[in-house]
Amino acid sequence: MVRNIVTEDTKTGNEVSGDTKTGNEVTEDTMTAGNEFKKVANKVAFITIIQNVLLSVFKLLAGIFAHSNAMISDAIHSASDVFSTIVVIIGVKLASRDSDKEHPYGHERLECVAANILAMVLLFTGLEIGSKAIKDIFSGNYSNLKAPGVLALIAAIVSIVVKEIMYWYTRHYAKKIDSSALMADAWHHRSDALSSIGALIGISGAMLGYPVMDAVASLVIFVFIAKAAYDIFKDAMDKMVDHSCDAETEKAIYDLVLDNKEVLGIDLLQTRIFGNKIYVDVEIQVDGSYTLQKAHEIAEEVHESIEHNFHKVKHVMVHVNPAK
């Protein structure tokens, strides 16, 4: 979003740049935030990997001993999540790297790349489930299906509970550190829970003599998984193409700048999302009779105020224009 408050005579020979920090500077707060980001993401990823490995083994054994193909497929689905979590770890590690000469604005967008990869994995998983469901529904051959045992039913219930807990756990920390890759992994947990619900319905239906219920439930699950993949992909792409902040955040920044008594007006306010960080460009009006030093000090105050009050802001550029 761009706010053009005054369009006339916004740039003159007296224009002053109030940018006091460059993209190459790494403040202590930025380093601390980056370390916390990696620490939280790695902790969640480690717990996820351990949980997925244990749950996959449990579901695989349950599927084999209870003669349930649905549970065996669900176990393979959970095992694929280990790959997804590894992608998250790599994405977070790359995104947390400090700025360098070739990348003066940092590497935050690499996390969005990881989120897009997870979205694709999620979509292909859903397509596999959906295509198999359609094939089973239209085949009409259910006579060769063997009724599964109670152990498969128990495994499905355990999987639903564990995966839903992991969804809320991962989602909590994804929101805490504003990680799109971690949020994508959270939705992968939710897709697993939905998959296990399908397995539960299918196993129950097969035990009651209605094996087609497995395929119908799987088809419904595909729709939920595809929707989750789309939401993850859209959020990551918005962060990769310099999408502006939401109107509420921009209004808060706008009001904060005007709280400075030396700022007589705002000519322009622009924001853009870079990975999980925010970049701000603002043009302010000050008394035209002020010296260059005085104007620079006001710009620095505005700069520091924005960064202090909005922790997601990584870079601020302040232009000073003489008020009419």
DRENBA-287457 format. One record per residue (C-alpha): residue number from 1; residue in three letters; x, y, z. Coordinates in pm, 1 decimal. Layout:
! residues N
<pt numi="NUM" volum="ALA" X="X" Y="Y" Z="Z"/>
...
***
This chain:
! residues 324
<pt numi="1" volum="MET" X="0.0" Y="0.0" Z="0.0"/>
<pt numi="2" volum="VAL" X="123.1" Y="353.5" Z="-82.5"/>
<pt numi="3" volum="ARG" X="2.4" Y="662.3" Z="101.5"/>
<pt numi="4" volum="ASN" X="42.8" Y="979.5" Z="-110.2"/>
<pt numi="5" volum="ILE" X="-53.0" Y="1248.7" Z="138.8"/>
<pt numi="6" volum="VAL" X="95.8" Y="1545.0" Z="-48.9"/>
<pt numi="7" volum="THR" X="204.7" Y="1514.7" Z="-409.7"/>
<pt numi="8" volum="GLU" X="318.6" Y="1868.5" Z="-481.8"/>
<pt numi="9" volum="ASP" X="675.4" Y="1980.0" Z="-420.3"/>
<pt numi="10" volum="THR" X="770.4" Y="1669.2" Z="-223.5"/>
<pt numi="11" volum="LYS" X="1132.9" Y="1667.7" Z="-342.4"/>
<pt numi="12" volum="THR" X="1347.6" Y="1976.5" Z="-346.7"/>
<pt numi="13" volum="GLY" X="1711.1" Y="2071.3" Z="-325.6"/>
<pt numi="14" volum="ASN" X="1678.5" Y="2070.0" Z="51.9"/>
<pt numi="15" volum="GLU" X="1583.8" Y="1704.6" Z="65.0"/>
<pt numi="16" volum="VAL" X="1764.4" Y="1516.4" Z="339.0"/>
<pt numi="17" volum="SER" X="1808.4" Y="1142.7" Z="373.2"/>
<pt numi="18" volum="GLY" X="1730.4" Y="1028.7" Z="723.7"/>
<pt numi="19" volum="ASP" X="1851.4" Y="675.0" Z="674.1"/>
<pt numi="20" volum="THR" X="2099.6" Y="612.7" Z="953.7"/>
<pt numi="21" volum="LYS" X="2155.1" Y="238.3" Z="904.0"/>
<pt numi="22" volum="THR" X="2252.1" Y="40.9" Z="597.9"/>
<pt numi="23" volum="GLY" X="2150.2" Y="-311.2" Z="499.2"/>
<pt numi="24" volum="ASN" X="2499.5" Y="-434.6" Z="591.0"/>
<pt numi="25" volum="GLU" X="2472.3" Y="-334.8" Z="955.9"/>
<pt numi="26" volum="VAL" X="2367.0" Y="-606.6" Z="1195.6"/>
<pt numi="27" volum="THR" X="2246.2" Y="-473.0" Z="1529.6"/>
<pt numi="28" volum="GLU" X="2261.2" Y="-668.7" Z="1851.4"/>
<pt numi="29" volum="ASP" X="1880.2" Y="-692.9" Z="1856.3"/>
<pt numi="30" volum="THR" X="1878.9" Y="-833.0" Z="1502.2"/>
<pt numi="31" volum="MET" X="2138.5" Y="-1097.2" Z="1592.1"/>
<pt numi="32" volum="THR" X="1944.2" Y="-1192.9" Z="1906.4"/>
<pt numi="33" volum="ALA" X="1620.1" Y="-1223.3" Z="1708.1"/>
<pt numi="34" volum="GLY" X="1795.2" Y="-1433.0" Z="1444.4"/>
<pt numi="35" volum="ASN" X="1939.9" Y="-1669.3" Z="1705.8"/>
<pt numi="36" volum="GLU" X="1600.4" Y="-1705.1" Z="1875.2"/>
<pt numi="37" volum="PHE" X="1440.5" Y="-1775.3" Z="1535.8"/>
<pt numi="38" volum="LYS" X="1683.8" Y="-2058.7" Z="1463.2"/>
<pt numi="39" volum="LYS" X="1668.2" Y="-2196.5" Z="1817.3"/>
<pt numi="40" volum="VAL" X="1288.0" Y="-2221.3" Z="1822.0"/>
<pt numi="41" volum="ALA" X="1261.0" Y="-2356.5" Z="1467.4"/>
<pt numi="42" volum="ASN" X="1526.5" Y="-2622.0" Z="1524.9"/>
<pt numi="43" volum="LYS" X="1366.6" Y="-2731.9" Z="1854.3"/>
<pt numi="44" volum="VAL" X="1025.8" Y="-2775.2" Z="1690.9"/>
<pt numi="45" volum="ALA" X="1180.4" Y="-2951.4" Z="1390.2"/>
<pt numi="46" volum="PHE" X="1370.8" Y="-3196.9" Z="1612.8"/>
<pt numi="47" volum="ILE" X="1058.4" Y="-3287.2" Z="1810.3"/>
<pt numi="48" volum="THR" X="865.1" Y="-3326.5" Z="1484.7"/>
<pt numi="49" volum="ILE" X="1119.6" Y="-3566.1" Z="1336.3"/>
<pt numi="50" volum="ILE" X="1125.1" Y="-3787.3" Z="1648.5"/>
<pt numi="51" volum="GLN" X="743.5" Y="-3790.4" Z="1663.9"/>
<pt numi="52" volum="ASN" X="706.9" Y="-3873.8" Z="1293.5"/>
<pt numi="53" volum="VAL" X="957.5" Y="-4158.7" Z="1305.5"/>
<pt numi="54" volum="LEU" X="793.2" Y="-4321.2" Z="1610.6"/>
<pt numi="55" volum="LEU" X="441.4" Y="-4271.7" Z="1477.7"/>
<pt numi="56" volum="SER" X="531.9" Y="-4405.3" Z="1132.0"/>
<pt numi="57" volum="VAL" X="680.3" Y="-4723.5" Z="1277.8"/>
<pt numi="58" volum="PHE" X="377.3" Y="-4773.7" Z="1503.0"/>
<pt numi="59" volum="LYS" X="127.2" Y="-4724.8" Z="1218.8"/>
<pt numi="60" volum="LEU" X="325.6" Y="-4946.2" Z="981.2"/>
<pt numi="61" volum="LEU" X="333.0" Y="-5233.9" Z="1229.4"/>
<pt numi="62" volum="ALA" X="-36.4" Y="-5183.6" Z="1308.6"/>
<pt numi="63" volum="GLY" X="-120.4" Y="-5187.6" Z="938.2"/>
<pt numi="64" volum="ILE" X="75.5" Y="-5506.7" Z="877.3"/>
<pt numi="65" volum="PHE" X="-54.7" Y="-5702.6" Z="1176.2"/>
<pt numi="66" volum="ALA" X="-413.8" Y="-5574.2" Z="1139.1"/>
<pt numi="67" volum="HIS" X="-419.8" Y="-5630.3" Z="760.3"/>
<pt numi="68" volum="SER" X="-501.0" Y="-5263.4" Z="682.5"/>
<pt numi="69" volum="ASN" X="-371.6" Y="-5115.7" Z="357.0"/>
<pt numi="70" volum="ALA" X="-517.2" Y="-4778.6" Z="457.4"/>
<pt numi="71" volum="MET" X="-304.5" Y="-4773.2" Z="773.0"/>
<pt numi="72" volum="ILE" X="8.0" Y="-4878.2" Z="582.5"/>
<pt numi="73" volum="SER" X="-50.7" Y="-4590.3" Z="336.9"/>
<pt numi="74" volum="ASP" X="-104.2" Y="-4354.0" Z="630.2"/>
<pt numi="75" volum="ALA" X="227.1" Y="-4470.2" Z="780.0"/>
<pt numi="76" volum="ILE" X="407.3" Y="-4390.4" Z="454.1"/>
<pt numi="77" volum="HIS" X="239.3" Y="-4048.2" Z="453.9"/>
<pt numi="78" volum="SER" X="373.3" Y="-3977.6" Z="804.7"/>
<pt numi="79" volum="ALA" X="720.9" Y="-4097.0" Z="705.2"/>
<pt numi="80" volum="SER" X="723.1" Y="-3843.6" Z="418.9"/>
<pt numi="81" volum="ASP" X="686.4" Y="-3569.4" Z="681.3"/>
<pt numi="82" volum="VAL" X="1043.2" Y="-3636.5" Z="792.7"/>
<pt numi="83" volum="PHE" X="1155.7" Y="-3508.9" Z="452.7"/>
<pt numi="84" volum="SER" X="931.2" Y="-3203.5" Z="490.7"/>
<pt numi="85" volum="THR" X="1078.8" Y="-3119.9" Z="829.4"/>
<pt numi="86" volum="ILE" X="1432.3" Y="-3149.4" Z="691.5"/>
<pt numi="87" volum="VAL" X="1332.1" Y="-2894.7" Z="425.4"/>
<pt numi="88" volum="VAL" X="1212.1" Y="-2664.5" Z="705.3"/>
<pt numi="89" volum="ILE" X="1544.7" Y="-2697.1" Z="889.7"/>
<pt numi="90" volum="ILE" X="1742.7" Y="-2617.0" Z="573.9"/>
<pt numi="91" volum="GLY" X="1514.3" Y="-2324.4" Z="487.6"/>
<pt numi="92" volum="VAL" X="1536.2" Y="-2171.7" Z="835.1"/>
<pt numi="93" volum="LYS" X="1914.5" Y="-2216.9" Z="845.5"/>
<pt numi="94" volum="LEU" X="1961.4" Y="-2041.2" Z="510.6"/>
<pt numi="95" volum="ALA" X="1711.3" Y="-1765.0" Z="591.6"/>
<pt numi="96" volum="SER" X="1886.7" Y="-1689.6" Z="922.7"/>
<pt numi="97" volum="ARG" X="2223.9" Y="-1618.5" Z="763.7"/>
<pt numi="98" volum="ASP" X="2356.8" Y="-1266.4" Z="812.7"/>
<pt numi="99" volum="SER" X="2363.6" Y="-1011.6" Z="533.2"/>
<pt numi="100" volum="ASP" X="2670.3" Y="-1018.2" Z="309.7"/>
<pt numi="101" volum="LYS" X="2815.0" Y="-827.5" Z="15.2"/>
<pt numi="102" volum="GLU" X="2612.9" Y="-1023.4" Z="-242.3"/>
<pt numi="103" volum="HIS" X="2294.7" Y="-1018.9" Z="-31.3"/>
<pt numi="104" volum="PRO" X="2291.6" Y="-684.0" Z="156.1"/>
<pt numi="105" volum="TYR" X="1923.7" Y="-721.7" Z="247.4"/>
<pt numi="106" volum="GLY" X="1966.0" Y="-1066.8" Z="399.1"/>
<pt numi="107" volum="HIS" X="1837.2" Y="-1413.6" Z="306.2"/>
<pt numi="108" volum="GLU" X="1488.0" Y="-1418.2" Z="460.1"/>
<pt numi="109" volum="ARG" X="1318.0" Y="-1505.3" Z="131.2"/>
<pt numi="110" volum="LEU" X="1486.4" Y="-1845.9" Z="127.5"/>
<pt numi="111" volum="GLU" X="1243.2" Y="-1953.2" Z="398.1"/>
<pt numi="112" volum="CYS" X="959.8" Y="-1873.4" Z="156.8"/>
<pt numi="113" volum="VAL" X="1125.7" Y="-2104.0" Z="-96.4"/>
<pt numi="114" volum="ALA" X="1117.0" Y="-2380.7" Z="165.8"/>
<pt numi="115" volum="ALA" X="748.2" Y="-2307.5" Z="231.1"/>
<pt numi="116" volum="ASN" X="674.5" Y="-2334.6" Z="-142.3"/>
<pt numi="117" volum="ILE" X="852.3" Y="-2670.6" Z="-157.4"/>
<pt numi="118" volum="LEU" X="639.8" Y="-2793.6" Z="132.8"/>
<pt numi="119" volum="ALA" X="326.1" Y="-2664.3" Z="-41.1"/>
<pt numi="120" volum="MET" X="417.6" Y="-2867.3" Z="-349.2"/>
<pt numi="121" volum="VAL" X="486.7" Y="-3178.8" Z="-139.4"/>
<pt numi="122" volum="LEU" X="152.3" Y="-3131.0" Z="34.2"/>
<pt numi="123" volum="LEU" X="-30.0" Y="-3086.3" Z="-297.6"/>
<pt numi="124" volum="PHE" X="125.5" Y="-3394.5" Z="-455.9"/>
<pt numi="125" volum="THR" X="43.2" Y="-3595.5" Z="-143.2"/>
<pt numi="126" volum="GLY" X="-317.1" Y="-3480.6" Z="-172.8"/>
<pt numi="127" volum="LEU" X="-328.0" Y="-3560.9" Z="-544.7"/>
<pt numi="128" volum="GLU" X="-199.5" Y="-3910.8" Z="-474.8"/>
<pt numi="129" volum="ILE" X="-469.0" Y="-3965.7" Z="-212.9"/>
<pt numi="130" volum="GLY" X="-739.1" Y="-3815.1" Z="-436.3"/>
<pt numi="131" volum="SER" X="-645.5" Y="-4008.8" Z="-750.0"/>
<pt numi="132" volum="LYS" X="-634.4" Y="-4338.1" Z="-559.3"/>
<pt numi="133" volum="ALA" X="-974.2" Y="-4259.4" Z="-402.9"/>
<pt numi="134" volum="ILE" X="-1134.3" Y="-4192.0" Z="-742.4"/>
<pt numi="135" volum="LYS" X="-983.0" Y="-4510.7" Z="-884.3"/>
<pt numi="136" volum="ASP" X="-1114.9" Y="-4718.2" Z="-592.8"/>
<pt numi="137" volum="ILE" X="-1461.9" Y="-4562.7" Z="-611.4"/>
<pt numi="138" volum="PHE" X="-1505.9" Y="-4632.1" Z="-981.3"/>
<pt numi="139" volum="SER" X="-1343.7" Y="-4976.1" Z="-975.0"/>
<pt numi="140" volum="GLY" X="-1639.2" Y="-5121.2" Z="-787.3"/>
<pt numi="141" volum="ASN" X="-1436.0" Y="-5428.9" Z="-691.5"/>
<pt numi="142" volum="TYR" X="-1457.0" Y="-5463.4" Z="-312.8"/>
<pt numi="143" volum="SER" X="-1484.4" Y="-5840.4" Z="-281.3"/>
<pt numi="144" volum="ASN" X="-1108.6" Y="-5894.3" Z="-247.2"/>
<pt numi="145" volum="LEU" X="-1069.5" Y="-5648.0" Z="38.6"/>
<pt numi="146" volum="LYS" X="-990.4" Y="-5806.2" Z="373.4"/>
<pt numi="147" volum="ALA" X="-1153.7" Y="-5657.0" Z="682.1"/>
<pt numi="148" volum="PRO" X="-889.8" Y="-5492.4" Z="905.2"/>
<pt numi="149" volum="GLY" X="-843.4" Y="-5568.2" Z="1273.1"/>
<pt numi="150" volum="VAL" X="-908.8" Y="-5354.0" Z="1580.9"/>
<pt numi="151" volum="LEU" X="-537.4" Y="-5264.1" Z="1611.1"/>
<pt numi="152" volum="ALA" X="-563.4" Y="-5059.1" Z="1290.6"/>
<pt numi="153" volum="LEU" X="-858.7" Y="-4869.5" Z="1438.8"/>
<pt numi="154" volum="ILE" X="-658.8" Y="-4791.1" Z="1754.4"/>
<pt numi="155" volum="ALA" X="-359.1" Y="-4676.7" Z="1546.7"/>
<pt numi="156" volum="ALA" X="-579.9" Y="-4437.4" Z="1348.7"/>
<pt numi="157" volum="ILE" X="-719.1" Y="-4280.9" Z="1668.0"/>
<pt numi="158" volum="VAL" X="-370.6" Y="-4243.9" Z="1818.6"/>
<pt numi="159" volum="SER" X="-247.1" Y="-4084.6" Z="1495.6"/>
<pt numi="160" volum="ILE" X="-532.8" Y="-3831.3" Z="1489.4"/>
<pt numi="161" volum="VAL" X="-469.5" Y="-3722.1" Z="1848.5"/>
<pt numi="162" volum="VAL" X="-89.4" Y="-3700.7" Z="1814.1"/>
<pt numi="163" volum="LYS" X="-100.5" Y="-3517.7" Z="1480.6"/>
<pt numi="164" volum="GLU" X="-357.0" Y="-3264.6" Z="1599.5"/>
<pt numi="165" volum="ILE" X="-143.2" Y="-3191.4" Z="1907.6"/>
<pt numi="166" volum="MET" X="159.9" Y="-3146.8" Z="1683.7"/>
<pt numi="167" volum="TYR" X="-39.9" Y="-2915.0" Z="1456.5"/>
<pt numi="168" volum="TRP" X="-126.6" Y="-2678.0" Z="1741.7"/>
<pt numi="169" volum="TYR" X="222.9" Y="-2704.3" Z="1892.1"/>
<pt numi="170" volum="THR" X="396.4" Y="-2621.0" Z="1561.9"/>
<pt numi="171" volum="ARG" X="140.5" Y="-2353.3" Z="1475.3"/>
<pt numi="172" volum="HIS" X="200.0" Y="-2181.4" Z="1811.0"/>
<pt numi="173" volum="TYR" X="574.5" Y="-2147.1" Z="1751.2"/>
<pt numi="174" volum="ALA" X="528.8" Y="-2063.7" Z="1381.0"/>
<pt numi="175" volum="LYS" X="320.7" Y="-1762.8" Z="1484.6"/>
<pt numi="176" volum="LYS" X="562.2" Y="-1676.2" Z="1763.9"/>
<pt numi="177" volum="ILE" X="862.1" Y="-1642.1" Z="1529.6"/>
<pt numi="178" volum="ASP" X="653.4" Y="-1562.2" Z="1218.9"/>
<pt numi="179" volum="SER" X="790.3" Y="-1853.2" Z="1018.5"/>
<pt numi="180" volum="SER" X="609.0" Y="-1940.5" Z="695.6"/>
<pt numi="181" volum="ALA" X="807.0" Y="-2265.7" Z="659.5"/>
<pt numi="182" volum="LEU" X="717.1" Y="-2374.9" Z="1012.8"/>
<pt numi="183" volum="MET" X="352.8" Y="-2281.8" Z="950.8"/>
<pt numi="184" volum="ALA" X="361.6" Y="-2495.0" Z="636.1"/>
<pt numi="185" volum="ASP" X="492.0" Y="-2783.3" Z="845.9"/>
<pt numi="186" volum="ALA" X="207.3" Y="-2726.8" Z="1093.3"/>
<pt numi="187" volum="TRP" X="-44.1" Y="-2765.5" Z="813.3"/>
<pt numi="188" volum="HIS" X="136.2" Y="-3080.8" Z="708.5"/>
<pt numi="189" volum="HIS" X="56.5" Y="-3217.3" Z="1055.9"/>
<pt numi="190" volum="ARG" X="-307.4" Y="-3117.8" Z="1006.8"/>
<pt numi="191" volum="SER" X="-314.7" Y="-3293.2" Z="668.7"/>
<pt numi="192" volum="ASP" X="-183.0" Y="-3606.2" Z="842.4"/>
<pt numi="193" volum="ALA" X="-460.0" Y="-3582.5" Z="1100.7"/>
<pt numi="194" volum="LEU" X="-716.5" Y="-3553.4" Z="820.9"/>
<pt numi="195" volum="SER" X="-556.1" Y="-3847.2" Z="644.0"/>
<pt numi="196" volum="SER" X="-582.0" Y="-4053.3" Z="962.3"/>
<pt numi="197" volum="ILE" X="-948.0" Y="-3952.7" Z="996.8"/>
<pt numi="198" volum="GLY" X="-1000.2" Y="-4090.0" Z="647.3"/>
<pt numi="199" volum="ALA" X="-820.2" Y="-4407.7" Z="746.6"/>
<pt numi="200" volum="LEU" X="-1037.6" Y="-4432.6" Z="1061.0"/>
<pt numi="201" volum="ILE" X="-1359.0" Y="-4394.4" Z="859.7"/>
<pt numi="202" volum="GLY" X="-1236.5" Y="-4636.9" Z="596.9"/>
<pt numi="203" volum="ILE" X="-1127.7" Y="-4897.4" Z="850.6"/>
<pt numi="204" volum="SER" X="-1456.4" Y="-4860.4" Z="1040.6"/>
<pt numi="205" volum="GLY" X="-1654.1" Y="-4889.4" Z="718.6"/>
<pt numi="206" volum="ALA" X="-1459.2" Y="-5196.5" Z="610.4"/>
<pt numi="207" volum="MET" X="-1518.0" Y="-5360.0" Z="946.8"/>
<pt numi="208" volum="LEU" X="-1891.5" Y="-5289.2" Z="909.2"/>
<pt numi="209" volum="GLY" X="-1901.7" Y="-5421.7" Z="553.2"/>
<pt numi="210" volum="TYR" X="-1879.3" Y="-5091.2" Z="358.2"/>
<pt numi="211" volum="PRO" X="-1523.5" Y="-5069.8" Z="218.0"/>
<pt numi="212" volum="VAL" X="-1612.2" Y="-4789.9" Z="-27.3"/>
<pt numi="213" volum="MET" X="-1628.5" Y="-4547.4" Z="266.7"/>
<pt numi="214" volum="ASP" X="-1248.2" Y="-4548.6" Z="273.5"/>
<pt numi="215" volum="ALA" X="-1229.5" Y="-4406.6" Z="-78.1"/>
<pt numi="216" volum="VAL" X="-1508.1" Y="-4150.5" Z="-25.7"/>
<pt numi="217" volum="ALA" X="-1342.2" Y="-4019.0" Z="291.4"/>
<pt numi="218" volum="SER" X="-1005.6" Y="-3998.4" Z="114.0"/>
<pt numi="219" volum="LEU" X="-1159.9" Y="-3787.1" Z="-162.3"/>
<pt numi="220" volum="VAL" X="-1294.0" Y="-3536.8" Z="90.9"/>
<pt numi="221" volum="ILE" X="-954.1" Y="-3526.0" Z="262.1"/>
<pt numi="222" volum="PHE" X="-790.7" Y="-3440.9" Z="-71.6"/>
<pt numi="223" volum="VAL" X="-998.2" Y="-3120.3" Z="-90.0"/>
<pt numi="224" volum="PHE" X="-878.5" Y="-3009.4" Z="255.9"/>
<pt numi="225" volum="ILE" X="-515.9" Y="-3088.5" Z="174.2"/>
<pt numi="226" volum="ALA" X="-530.9" Y="-2901.8" Z="-158.5"/>
<pt numi="227" volum="LYS" X="-679.1" Y="-2595.7" Z="16.2"/>
<pt numi="228" volum="ALA" X="-401.9" Y="-2600.6" Z="278.7"/>
<pt numi="229" volum="ALA" X="-135.5" Y="-2627.0" Z="4.7"/>
<pt numi="230" volum="TYR" X="-287.4" Y="-2329.0" Z="-177.8"/>
<pt numi="231" volum="ASP" X="-293.6" Y="-2113.4" Z="138.4"/>
<pt numi="232" volum="ILE" X="70.8" Y="-2195.0" Z="217.2"/>
<pt numi="233" volum="PHE" X="179.4" Y="-2121.6" Z="-140.0"/>
<pt numi="234" volum="LYS" X="-10.0" Y="-1790.9" Z="-154.2"/>
<pt numi="235" volum="ASP" X="131.5" Y="-1669.7" Z="178.5"/>
<pt numi="236" volum="ALA" X="488.3" Y="-1756.0" Z="72.3"/>
<pt numi="237" volum="MET" X="447.7" Y="-1588.8" Z="-267.4"/>
<pt numi="238" volum="ASP" X="310.4" Y="-1270.9" Z="-108.1"/>
<pt numi="239" volum="LYS" X="628.6" Y="-1251.8" Z="99.5"/>
<pt numi="240" volum="MET" X="847.6" Y="-1305.4" Z="-207.6"/>
<pt numi="241" volum="VAL" X="697.1" Y="-1037.6" Z="-435.3"/>
<pt numi="242" volum="ASP" X="725.0" Y="-734.2" Z="-203.7"/>
<pt numi="243" volum="HIS" X="363.6" Y="-743.5" Z="-91.8"/>
<pt numi="244" volum="SER" X="273.5" Y="-449.0" Z="131.6"/>
<pt numi="245" volum="CYS" X="187.2" Y="-483.8" Z="498.7"/>
<pt numi="246" volum="ASP" X="-174.5" Y="-500.7" Z="606.9"/>
<pt numi="247" volum="ALA" X="-362.0" Y="-170.5" Z="638.4"/>
<pt numi="248" volum="GLU" X="-368.1" Y="-191.9" Z="1018.7"/>
<pt numi="249" volum="THR" X="12.5" Y="-212.4" Z="1043.9"/>
<pt numi="250" volum="GLU" X="61.8" Y="73.8" Z="797.8"/>
<pt numi="251" volum="LYS" X="-187.5" Y="289.7" Z="988.8"/>
<pt numi="252" volum="ALA" X="0.2" Y="218.3" Z="1313.7"/>
<pt numi="253" volum="ILE" X="332.9" Y="319.8" Z="1152.4"/>
<pt numi="254" volum="TYR" X="169.7" Y="630.3" Z="1003.1"/>
<pt numi="255" volum="ASP" X="30.1" Y="740.3" Z="1340.8"/>
<pt numi="256" volum="LEU" X="360.8" Y="669.6" Z="1516.0"/>
<pt numi="257" volum="VAL" X="552.7" Y="893.8" Z="1275.1"/>
<pt numi="258" volum="LEU" X="304.8" Y="1178.2" Z="1327.7"/>
<pt numi="259" volum="ASP" X="344.7" Y="1144.0" Z="1705.2"/>
<pt numi="260" volum="ASN" X="681.2" Y="1317.7" Z="1660.2"/>
<pt numi="261" volum="LYS" X="600.5" Y="1686.1" Z="1715.8"/>
<pt numi="262" volum="GLU" X="866.8" Y="1794.6" Z="1468.3"/>
<pt numi="263" volum="VAL" X="697.7" Y="1601.6" Z="1184.3"/>
<pt numi="264" volum="LEU" X="449.0" Y="1837.1" Z="1017.9"/>
<pt numi="265" volum="GLY" X="315.9" Y="1588.2" Z="766.2"/>
<pt numi="266" volum="ILE" X="379.2" Y="1268.0" Z="571.1"/>
<pt numi="267" volum="ASP" X="421.1" Y="1284.7" Z="195.1"/>
<pt numi="268" volum="LEU" X="468.1" Y="913.6" Z="134.7"/>
<pt numi="269" volum="LEU" X="459.3" Y="587.4" Z="327.7"/>
<pt numi="270" volum="GLN" X="547.8" Y="256.5" Z="164.0"/>
<pt numi="271" volum="THR" X="599.1" Y="-85.0" Z="320.0"/>
<pt numi="272" volum="ARG" X="701.3" Y="-421.1" Z="178.9"/>
<pt numi="273" volum="ILE" X="731.4" Y="-768.3" Z="325.9"/>
<pt numi="274" volum="PHE" X="1068.0" Y="-936.1" Z="273.3"/>
<pt numi="275" volum="GLY" X="1048.6" Y="-1292.5" Z="399.4"/>
<pt numi="276" volum="ASN" X="926.2" Y="-1250.8" Z="756.3"/>
<pt numi="277" volum="LYS" X="1065.6" Y="-896.2" Z="787.2"/>
<pt numi="278" volum="ILE" X="925.1" Y="-552.5" Z="698.8"/>
<pt numi="279" volum="TYR" X="1094.0" Y="-271.0" Z="506.3"/>
<pt numi="280" volum="VAL" X="964.0" Y="84.6" Z="539.6"/>
<pt numi="281" volum="ASP" X="1011.5" Y="393.8" Z="319.3"/>
<pt numi="282" volum="VAL" X="867.8" Y="720.0" Z="447.8"/>
<pt numi="283" volum="GLU" X="887.2" Y="1086.5" Z="341.5"/>
<pt numi="284" volum="ILE" X="818.7" Y="1338.0" Z="616.7"/>
<pt numi="285" volum="GLN" X="772.1" Y="1715.7" Z="623.3"/>
<pt numi="286" volum="VAL" X="966.9" Y="1932.8" Z="868.5"/>
<pt numi="287" volum="ASP" X="1020.6" Y="2307.0" Z="907.6"/>
<pt numi="288" volum="GLY" X="1212.9" Y="2423.9" Z="599.7"/>
<pt numi="289" volum="SER" X="1421.5" Y="2666.5" Z="804.4"/>
<pt numi="290" volum="TYR" X="1589.6" Y="2388.5" Z="1002.1"/>
<pt numi="291" volum="THR" X="1958.0" Y="2318.7" Z="945.7"/>
<pt numi="292" volum="LEU" X="2073.5" Y="1999.5" Z="778.4"/>
<pt numi="293" volum="GLN" X="2189.0" Y="1865.9" Z="1116.0"/>
<pt numi="294" volum="LYS" X="1852.2" Y="1937.5" Z="1280.0"/>
<pt numi="295" volum="ALA" X="1658.5" Y="1773.2" Z="995.0"/>
<pt numi="296" volum="HIS" X="1886.8" Y="1470.8" Z="1013.2"/>
<pt numi="297" volum="GLU" X="1827.9" Y="1433.6" Z="1387.4"/>
<pt numi="298" volum="ILE" X="1449.9" Y="1435.4" Z="1334.5"/>
<pt numi="299" volum="ALA" X="1483.2" Y="1169.5" Z="1063.5"/>
<pt numi="300" volum="GLU" X="1693.1" Y="958.4" Z="1297.9"/>
<pt numi="301" volum="GLU" X="1431.7" Y="990.0" Z="1573.3"/>
<pt numi="302" volum="VAL" X="1161.4" Y="871.1" Z="1333.5"/>
<pt numi="303" volum="HIS" X="1384.0" Y="584.6" Z="1220.2"/>
<pt numi="304" volum="GLU" X="1461.5" Y="466.0" Z="1572.4"/>
<pt numi="305" volum="SER" X="1099.6" Y="502.7" Z="1681.9"/>
<pt numi="306" volum="ILE" X="972.1" Y="275.7" Z="1402.5"/>
<pt numi="307" volum="GLU" X="1234.5" Y="6.4" Z="1463.2"/>
<pt numi="308" volum="HIS" X="1179.2" Y="18.0" Z="1840.2"/>
<pt numi="309" volum="ASN" X="800.4" Y="-18.6" Z="1819.8"/>
<pt numi="310" volum="PHE" X="779.9" Y="-263.3" Z="1529.8"/>
<pt numi="311" volum="HIS" X="1019.7" Y="-552.2" Z="1592.3"/>
<pt numi="312" volum="LYS" X="954.9" Y="-710.5" Z="1252.9"/>
<pt numi="313" volum="VAL" X="1089.0" Y="-397.4" Z="1079.5"/>
<pt numi="314" volum="LYS" X="1442.0" Y="-466.9" Z="957.1"/>
<pt numi="315" volum="HIS" X="1513.0" Y="-157.7" Z="744.8"/>
<pt numi="316" volum="VAL" X="1380.9" Y="200.0" Z="742.7"/>
<pt numi="317" volum="MET" X="1451.3" Y="474.3" Z="488.9"/>
<pt numi="318" volum="VAL" X="1345.3" Y="825.2" Z="593.3"/>
<pt numi="319" volum="HIS" X="1338.0" Y="1121.1" Z="350.4"/>
<pt numi="320" volum="VAL" X="1298.8" Y="1473.0" Z="487.5"/>
<pt numi="321" volum="ASN" X="1115.3" Y="1733.6" Z="277.2"/>
<pt numi="322" volum="PRO" X="1067.5" Y="2101.7" Z="365.7"/>
<pt numi="323" volum="ALA" X="713.5" Y="2184.7" Z="470.2"/>
<pt numi="324" volum="LYS" X="531.7" Y="2444.9" Z="261.8"/>
***
